[in-house]
Amino acid sequence: MRGWWREISGLVLPVACGGCGSPRTALCEDCGRALYGMWPCRVRPVPEPAGLPAVHAAAPYEDAVRAVLLAHKERGALGLAGPLGRALAGAVEAAVPPGTGVGPLLLVPMPSTRRAVAARGHDAARRIALAAAGELRRAGRDARVLPVLRQRRVVADQAGLGARQRQANLSGALEVAVGGARLLESGRAVLVDDVMTTGASLAEAARALHSAIRPGIPGFGQVSAAVIAAPPLSFEINRN
């Protein structure tokens, strides 16, 4: 019911920019420029967790970009899924440029807990992944969303945990759903999420995918990652 109400209210209530609050637009020109006005590039958290695949991000997680992401995820501004999907699609393109990889792009969203989805009224990561796949297909890429990751055990709330604590909290927490391994073998897997902080979640997700794909399969070992935003320091480290 909550998700249904958010879908309807997004059509009838006044719209304000998710980044700065400007009226009559879901995303103003300035906030859109902050979100996808730069070419996505490789980012590296500090410290970088073992097993983290190459991660590309569209924008630094600060100011307007942070506000837009929170408006979509926490406040149900569902109209922002399109612009966020466009930014994520750019990061995917940077992670796996045209002409590389095997088969279609398989966008694997980071899984949300049922509790989080119920509280927010929607699955933010999956919604953005679907929007990104649509952007990629319109650009001529064969892309689809493959939500095959599952939580195999309960994990603690990540808020307030440091990098090492997050790694310990997430170690062995994810798995590929039954039948998912066969689907993963049909193309190039790209882990997608809205934000990378310490990289612990993406590293654990990559471990789960690698453990599911059989050695000798063309896509084995070729897992990339793309996010909309990452800490500014991750971009600075990448440039040095």
C-alpha positions as a printed NumPy array, in Angstrom:
array([[  0.   ,   0.   ,   0.   ],
       [  2.796,   2.404,   0.891],
       [  4.561,   1.856,  -2.434],
       [  1.27 ,   2.337,  -4.313],
       [  0.618,   5.639,  -2.533],
       [  4.103,   6.902,  -3.388],
       [  3.585,   6.062,  -7.062],
       [  0.299,   8.025,  -7.15 ],
       [  1.505,  10.943,  -5.03 ],
       [  4.469,  11.422,  -7.349],
       [  1.994,  12.208, -10.117],
       [ -0.334,  14.606,  -8.297],
       [  1.719,  16.435,  -5.662],
       [  3.879,  19.507,  -6.395],
       [  7.402,  18.598,  -7.527],
       [ 10.597,  20.088,  -6.139],
       [ 14.196,  19.381,  -7.104],
       [ 15.571,  16.529,  -5.023],
       [ 18.932,  18.251,  -4.815],
       [ 18.197,  21.863,  -3.926],
       [ 14.43 ,  22.136,  -3.546],
       [ 13.822,  24.349,  -6.585],
       [ 10.104,  24.197,  -7.479],
       [  8.426,  22.554, -10.464],
       [ 11.227,  20.176, -11.41 ],
       [ 12.332,  16.814, -10.05 ],
       [ 15.949,  17.681, -10.865],
       [ 17.141,  21.156, -11.793],
       [ 19.852,  21.835, -14.355],
       [ 22.542,  22.602, -11.773],
       [ 21.876,  19.47 ,  -9.702],
       [ 21.696,  17.379, -12.875],
       [ 25.109,  18.724, -13.862],
       [ 26.472,  17.663, -10.465],
       [ 24.957,  14.204, -10.875],
       [ 26.119,  13.34 , -14.396],
       [ 28.107,  16.285, -15.646],
       [ 31.501,  14.595, -15.354],
       [ 32.848,  11.473, -17.058],
       [ 32.588,   8.482, -14.668],
       [ 35.947,   7.199, -13.507],
       [ 37.603,   4.508, -11.408],
       [ 37.301,   4.965,  -7.655],
       [ 39.142,   3.261,  -4.799],
       [ 38.158,   3.368,  -1.122],
       [ 40.789,   3.795,   1.574],
       [ 41.553,   1.199,   2.776],
       [ 40.614,  -0.947,  -0.231],
       [ 39.073,  -4.284,   0.863],
       [ 40.439,  -7.52 ,  -0.539],
       [ 38.422,  -8.862,  -3.451],
       [ 36.944,  -5.522,  -4.473],
       [ 36.41 ,  -5.475,  -8.261],
       [ 37.182,  -2.401, -10.331],
       [ 34.559,   0.188,  -9.372],
       [ 33.498,   3.158, -11.496],
       [ 31.415,   6.025, -10.123],
       [ 29.544,   8.854, -11.79 ],
       [ 29.902,  11.584,  -9.152],
       [ 31.307,  12.411,  -5.698],
       [ 28.934,  11.708,  -2.839],
       [ 28.438,  15.239,  -1.556],
       [ 26.077,  18.216,  -1.624],
       [ 23.396,  17.951,  -4.348],
       [ 24.286,  14.38 ,  -5.329],
       [ 23.918,  13.192,  -1.743],
       [ 20.595,  15.029,  -1.414],
       [ 19.218,  13.517,  -4.624],
       [ 20.183,   9.972,  -3.61 ],
       [ 18.627,  10.358,  -0.173],
       [ 15.475,  11.901,  -1.635],
       [ 15.017,   8.856,  -3.861],
       [ 15.955,   6.175,  -1.341],
       [ 14.605,   7.525,   1.939],
       [ 11.902,  10.021,   1.001],
       [ 10.322,   8.149,  -1.904],
       [ 11.01 ,  10.679,  -4.66 ],
       [ 10.499,   7.986,  -7.287],
       [ 10.647,  10.424, -10.18 ],
       [ 14.394,  10.64 ,  -9.579],
       [ 14.929,   7.026, -10.646],
       [ 15.277,   8.113, -14.278],
       [ 18.057,  10.681, -13.737],
       [ 19.801,   8.365, -11.275],
       [ 19.566,   5.534, -13.792],
       [ 21.16 ,   7.773, -16.409],
       [ 24.085,   8.474, -14.064],
       [ 24.456,   4.786, -13.229],
       [ 24.36 ,   3.846, -16.912],
       [ 27.295,   6.17 , -17.509],
       [ 29.265,   4.439, -14.767],
       [ 28.436,   1.031, -16.285],
       [ 29.63 ,   2.225, -19.7  ],
       [ 32.915,   3.326, -18.126],
       [ 33.273,   0.004, -16.315],
       [ 32.59 ,  -2.087, -19.44 ],
       [ 33.146,   0.019, -22.572],
       [ 31.469,  -1.05 , -25.823],
       [ 33.316,  -3.859, -27.544],
       [ 34.535,  -5.481, -24.345],
       [ 33.133,  -8.334, -22.313],
       [ 31.203, -11.454, -23.269],
       [ 27.51 , -11.38 , -24.112],
       [ 25.011,  -8.937, -22.611],
       [ 25.611,  -6.658, -19.655],
       [ 24.064,  -8.252, -16.574],
       [ 23.346,  -5.566, -13.997],
       [ 23.299,  -7.236, -10.58 ],
       [ 21.838,  -4.861,  -7.957],
       [ 22.988,  -5.069,  -4.372],
       [ 20.222,  -6.777,  -2.387],
       [ 18.114,  -4.87 ,   0.128],
       [ 16.668,  -6.542,   3.192],
       [ 12.925,  -7.115,   3.278],
       [ 12.794,  -4.866,   6.31 ],
       [ 14.477,  -1.994,   4.455],
       [ 12.221,  -2.395,   1.424],
       [  9.134,  -2.435,   3.645],
       [ 10.28 ,   0.646,   5.545],
       [ 11.06 ,   2.635,   2.4  ],
       [  8.179,   1.329,   0.32 ],
       [ 10.437,   0.417,  -2.615],
       [ 13.703,  -1.277,  -3.552],
       [ 15.872,   1.701,  -4.475],
       [ 18.845,  -0.227,  -5.884],
       [ 16.694,  -2.413,  -8.109],
       [ 14.616,   0.521,  -9.348],
       [ 17.728,   2.465, -10.356],
       [ 19.246,  -0.637, -11.976],
       [ 16.132,  -1.037, -14.132],
       [ 16.327,   2.609, -15.182],
       [ 20.03 ,   2.213, -16.011],
       [ 19.374,  -0.901, -18.102],
       [ 16.778,   1.04 , -20.076],
       [ 19.277,   3.851, -20.714],
       [ 21.894,   1.353, -21.882],
       [ 19.481,  -0.376, -24.258],
       [ 18.503,   2.965, -25.783],
       [ 22.226,   3.555, -26.365],
       [ 22.494,   0.248, -28.228],
       [ 23.889,  -1.939, -25.438],
       [ 22.354,  -5.313, -24.64 ],
       [ 21.641,  -4.881, -20.932],
       [ 19.335,  -6.533, -18.429],
       [ 18.843,  -6.577, -14.67 ],
       [ 19.678,  -9.803, -12.87 ],
       [ 18.668,  -9.602,  -9.174],
       [ 20.263, -12.903,  -8.152],
       [ 22.002, -11.918,  -4.907],
       [ 20.41 , -12.925,  -1.602],
       [ 21.32 , -12.457,   2.046],
       [ 22.143, -15.826,   3.579],
       [ 22.281, -14.525,   7.139],
       [ 21.293, -11.477,   9.153],
       [ 23.839,  -8.667,   9.267],
       [ 24.102,  -5.742,  11.659],
       [ 23.198,  -2.214,  10.648],
       [ 26.205,  -0.807,   8.774],
       [ 25.709,   2.745,  10.024],
       [ 28.486,   3.767,  12.345],
       [ 30.74 ,   0.812,  11.48 ],
       [ 34.3  ,   1.353,  10.285],
       [ 35.851,  -0.276,   7.221],
       [ 37.168,  -3.369,   9.029],
       [ 33.965,  -3.757,  11.035],
       [ 31.904,  -3.65 ,   7.853],
       [ 34.08 ,  -6.297,   6.244],
       [ 33.66 ,  -8.59 ,   9.255],
       [ 29.927,  -7.883,   9.393],
       [ 29.423,  -8.797,   5.728],
       [ 31.868, -11.683,   5.363],
       [ 29.977, -14.641,   3.902],
       [ 26.653, -12.806,   4.15 ],
       [ 25.613, -13.013,   0.49 ],
       [ 24.898, -15.839,  -1.911],
       [ 23.552, -16.339,  -5.411],
       [ 19.979, -17.595,  -5.556],
       [ 19.257, -21.077,  -6.853],
       [ 19.421, -21.012, -10.647],
       [ 21.23 , -17.678, -10.652],
       [ 24.621, -19.144, -11.547],
       [ 23.346, -20.352, -14.931],
       [ 21.99 , -16.884, -15.686],
       [ 25.271, -15.238, -14.699],
       [ 27.141, -17.384, -17.197],
       [ 25.262, -15.81 , -20.103],
       [ 27.061, -12.44 , -20.049],
       [ 29.249,  -9.92 , -18.225],
       [ 28.209,  -9.303, -14.618],
       [ 28.298,  -5.724, -13.33 ],
       [ 27.471,  -5.138,  -9.681],
       [ 25.457,  -1.925,  -9.323],
       [ 24.527,   0.2  ,  -6.326],
       [ 23.701,   3.783,  -5.496],
       [ 26.676,   4.559,  -3.236],
       [ 30.016,   2.961,  -2.422],
       [ 31.407,   3.874,   0.992],
       [ 34.05 ,   1.424,   2.23 ],
       [ 33.585,  -1.069,  -0.616],
       [ 32.881,  -3.931,   1.812],
       [ 29.436,  -4.676,   0.366],
       [ 30.703,  -4.782,  -3.216],
       [ 33.654,  -6.985,  -2.238],
       [ 31.335,  -9.491,  -0.552],
       [ 28.962,  -9.414,  -3.531],
       [ 31.863, -10.076,  -5.91 ],
       [ 32.94 , -13.036,  -3.766],
       [ 29.42 , -14.478,  -3.966],
       [ 29.328, -14.1  ,  -7.76 ],
       [ 32.781, -15.625,  -8.242],
       [ 31.833, -18.603,  -6.094],
       [ 28.759, -19.231,  -8.242],
       [ 30.325, -18.985, -11.708],
       [ 32.115, -22.142, -12.811],
       [ 35.788, -21.946, -13.823],
       [ 36.194, -22.2  , -17.586],
       [ 33.012, -20.252, -18.319],
       [ 33.768, -17.152, -20.468],
       [ 32.421, -14.776, -17.808],
       [ 34.378, -16.341, -14.945],
       [ 36.486, -13.782, -13.113],
       [ 35.047, -10.858, -15.102],
       [ 33.007,  -9.038, -12.486],
       [ 32.948,  -5.245, -12.568],
       [ 31.114,  -2.727, -10.404],
       [ 29.428,   0.608, -11.044],
       [ 27.865,   3.055,  -8.608],
       [ 26.306,   6.465,  -8.86 ],
       [ 28.44 ,   8.051,  -6.168],
       [ 31.495,   7.482,  -4.002],
       [ 33.318,   9.551,  -1.364],
       [ 35.271,  12.464,  -2.846],
       [ 38.506,  11.031,  -1.437],
       [ 38.001,   7.928,  -3.589],
       [ 38.222,  10.126,  -6.681],
       [ 41.251,  12.018,  -5.374],
       [ 43.155,   8.8  ,  -4.65 ],
       [ 42.347,   7.602,  -8.155],
       [ 43.869,  10.714,  -9.73 ],
       [ 47.182,  10.41 ,  -7.846]])
